[in-house]
Amino acid sequence: MAASVYDCLVIGAGPAGTAAATLLAQAGRRVLIVDKAPFPRFHIGESLIPAANRVLRKMGVWDEVERAGFVRKEGAEFTFGTGEKRVHNRFEDGWVPGLDYTYQVERSQFDRLLLARAREAGCEVLQPAEARTLTQTDTGWQVELDVDGSPRTVEASWLLDAAGRGRWLGRQLSVPTEPLPLHKRFTVYGHFTGVARAEGPEGGNVILTRIPKGWFWMIPLDEERTSVGLVAQHEGERATPERIFDRRVATNPYMRACMAEAKLEDRFRVESDYSFVHQHFAGDRWLMLGDAAGFIDPVFSSGVYLALESADLAATAILKAGNSLGRHARNRYERQVWARMKVMLEMVQMYYDDRSFAVFMHPTDSFRLFSAVNAVVGGNTQMSFGLRWRYLLFLLVCRLNRHLPMVPPVKL
Ligand SMILES: Cc1cc2nc3c(=O)[nH]c(=O)nc-3n(C[C@H](O)[C@H](O)[C@H](O)COP(=O)(O)OP(=O)(O)OC[C@H]3O[C@@H](n4cnc5c(N)ncnc54)[C@H](O)[C@@H]3O)c2cc1C
């Protein structure tokens, strides 16, 4: 049977894949999306940040997101495990106006909504269809798929890997990864009912509670249910992940209080060693987007934002290119994606360093620093001059505080 021929083949129907596919189809390209999972399917990554709204608008799906009934997220709260200190970043107080809120999303529903938008924009979708192997041809790619148990070949001029952290294309093309300056960590999480929550708009906030060598997230998913996860360092602790979760809750007064009435809805899930970044994200006719390019850490909820941003950049690069991406275009794409990831990496390093985190937890509005840091928490990685120098000043103060303590230490 002759292979079907497309302009673009997108592997993966997560936010990166559906965003890139939609933007390309909107520009008249013939696009096929394949995903190995039938939808709806569970996925972690439930808390959006306001900067992600831009690409959702560009895709023409924002109104649908607004109408879907997701929990409105107007801010992020950071606490110590002792419960002694709380910093509340209300997005409307951030340096960049117009980014006041976003949503906490159940990914099974959110991803399905984005995929429906991609279909509406003209994309074809094959599901469940797993990309297996690939061959480079003179005009692009031939990819062997397993479509619900049957083999099938598709041809496309451009290949976009949006298949997430499995590094599908990275492995196929043997693209090396870069070591990141972060510890190896694991996470145990589940959906709970009965988790304590504030009344009113603050009840929609994400809450991040720092404990020794780790942290908890609490993300409200609807009136009843809350996603709760523990992130911890590998320390050779001999216990099941569930026991480790329960022990950490029990030894942290703030979490203990929040979880006093909590009941696990389904089961715990575990992920580990998720941080990596590829040395290259693009070649002459291929691009990696979202987690397929690299994943830093979940703490600042930047994964979906970075997925959407890289999708937009990838679509723009393809639409500007002729038959292939030249060296400058590849470099530009990699630079732009990395610039966004790097800000998030700096914030993550700040968060895990006790002395730096102490500065974050004692905000000052001298020079409007709190408002600037608040905007970065909202995902503003593309900074105006006024935001950038304030952000750099904040990082400098964090660094100075390591050697010359200026604020009280964290109490975890
Ligand atoms: C513990 C944890 C907590 C997180 N919390 C947050 C958060 O609160 N907020 C946030 O924004 N981000 C969070 N993230 C990150 C977020 O999950 C990801 O960054 C985001 O889902 C990336 O989107 P993506 O489209 O790149 O990939 P994905 O969403 O992973 O989508 C990839 C798709 O590719 C498909 N696929 C894989 N292999 C193949 C194949 N060979 N053939 C066909 N299809 C394939 C998969 O089925 C999947 O549907 C978290 C991550 C972790 C690990």
The ligand as an ORCA input file, in Angstrom:
! r2SCAN-3c Opt
* xyz 0 1
  C       5.532     15.171     38.542
  C       5.241     16.155     37.463
  C       4.361     17.211     37.720
  C       4.090     18.149     36.727
  N       3.265     19.201     36.996
  C       3.067     20.149     36.049
  C       2.212     21.260     36.287
  O       1.604     21.397     37.359
  N       2.059     22.170     35.283
  C       2.674     22.044     34.082
  O       2.511     22.902     33.219
  N       3.471     20.991     33.831
  C       3.682     20.049     34.765
  N       4.455     18.969     34.474
  C       5.032     18.858     33.141
  C       4.001     18.440     32.092
  O       3.496     17.170     32.432
  C       4.682     18.372     30.728
  O       5.650     19.371     30.618
  C       3.706     18.530     29.560
  O       2.726     17.536     29.604
  C       4.492     18.440     28.257
  O       3.629     18.396     27.168
  P       4.099     17.685     25.810
  O       3.012     17.939     24.838
  O       5.473     18.064     25.481
  O       4.158     16.115     26.146
  P       3.054     15.155     26.754
  O       1.985     15.925     27.387
  O       3.791     14.165     27.574
  O       2.419     14.422     25.489
  C       3.142     13.455     24.782
  C       2.159     12.568     24.029
  O       2.935     11.729     23.153
  C       2.385     10.432     23.124
  N       3.448      9.505     22.705
  C       4.553      9.150     23.397
  N       5.322      8.324     22.648
  C       4.688      8.156     21.470
  C       4.978      7.407     20.289
  N       6.117      6.696     20.152
  N       4.093      7.441     19.257
  C       2.941      8.171     19.366
  N       2.620      8.889     20.457
  C       3.482      8.898     21.499
  C       1.873     10.218     24.546
  O       0.847      9.245     24.575
  C       1.373     11.625     24.918
  O      -0.014     11.774     24.680
  C       4.718     18.016     35.448
  C       5.583     16.946     35.201
  C       5.845     16.020     36.191
  C       6.792     14.893     35.903
*
